[in-house]
């Protein structure tokens, strides 16, 4: 496996690829809900952001584990989960990664998508140009 520095982040290269995504191992993807999968209209649910939803679906197709990572709680969280299910947006867990217990509220993931951290460009994490 080779590490390549690309625009400030690292990516691995391997011959095992599907739809431009490295599938040599499962990655854990944490993705925010408000402002990332939907426009930020909290406590309501905003409009879908198709490009980010497509990125999430490509990760799922490649076998990555998807964690919805949100500050929503109670009824607002339930509404967000229902919305994801109604839209057929795949995810494995919400606000947890039971395969990697950290003993704190912070979850383990390989990649974090959040509108507050300045999005990672898809080509920097093996999703190909313009994904």
Secondary structure, DSSP 8 states (H G I E B T S, - for coil): -EEEEETTEEEEE-S-EETTEE-SS--EEEE-SBTTTB-S-TTS---B-HHHHHHHHHHHHTT-EEEE-----HHHHHHHHHHHHHTT---SEES--TTS--SSS----SEEE-TTS----GGGGTS-TT-
